[in-house]
Amino acid sequence: SSGINAEYGRINYKLCLISYKALNSLALKYLSNLLHFRPQTSNQLDLDKTRLVTCPPVYKRNKGAFSVAAPAIWSSLPQSLRECPTLEILKAYLKTYLFKKAYDC
């Protein structure tokens, strides 16, 4: 069981790093084009602007696709992680977060 958790942790770590890079223009353009922030409406009380739009239901058939998996994983992170100012800071905090989540620490 812990081996499975560790493997998912590594996959989630990589997806989060690629997502961060794509959202901050540090990745290839085709990856950046797959991710979009959720549009904010004037009557929306949610001030969290770092959540990603999930794909339309048509695309959800392939849950392993980057355009489906990345928004789901990125949006599930705490806001403090999604708002990290640099990639190096994200790497440090993300490792700790995913380790604690995988091993229920």
N, C-alpha and C positions, 0 to 999 in steps of 0.2 A: 504493500500500500504506500509506504513512504517513497519507494522508487517511482511509482506512478506520479505522486505529488511532486517529486523533484523534477521529473520530465516535463510535466505541465508548467511548473515554475520556470524552467528554462525557455520553454516555448513562449510563455506569456512575457518573460523578460525581453526576449528578442522582438516580439511584436510591439511591445511598448517603446522600445528604443527606436525601431523603424518608424513608428507612429510619431514620436517626438521629432525625429529628424524630418519627416515629411511635413509636419505642421509648422516647422520652423525654417523651411527652405534649406535644409541640410541634406536632403535626399534627392534622388532623381525625380524629375518633374512628373513622370507618369505615376509615381507613388503618391506624390502630393495631390495629384488630380483625383485620386480615389477617396480622399478624406475631406470632409466638410464639417464645419461647425454648425450646430443647430441654430437656425435663425431665431433671433429674439423678437418678441412681439411687444408692443407698447403696454399691453395689459398683463404681461407675464411677470409674476412676482419672483421667479427664479433668477437670481443674479449670477448664476454659474454659467459663464460663457465658454467654458472649456469642454463641455460635453459635445461629443460628435454625433452627427446625424447617422442613424442606422439606415441601412439600405432598404429600399422598397421590398415588400413581401416577395416579389417575383425573384429577387436575387437571393433570398434567404434559403433557397434550396441547397446551395453550396455553402454551408456554414464554415467550411475550412478556407474559403476564399479570403484573401487579405481585406478586401473591401467590406466584408461582413464581420470577420473576426476582430480586426483591429479596432473599429468603433466600439464594439461590445466590451472588449477588454479595457481599452483606454477610458471609456466612460464609467467603468466600474471602479477605477482607481479613486482614491481620496483626492479632493480638489487640490490639496497642498502638493501632491505629487504632479498633478497635471499642470500646475503653475510654476514648476521649477524653472529658475532663470537660465540655467545652463545644463548641457548634456551631462557633464561630470557630476553635478549635484544630483540630477535625476538618477544616474547610475547607482550612486551610493545609497540613496534613500529607497530606491526601487528594490534593490537586492534585499535590504532589511525587511521591507514590507512583504515581499513575496515569500521570504524564508519564514517569517512569523505566520503568514497565512497558511503555508504548506504544512507546517508542523504545529499549528495551534498554540503558538507561544504567547 
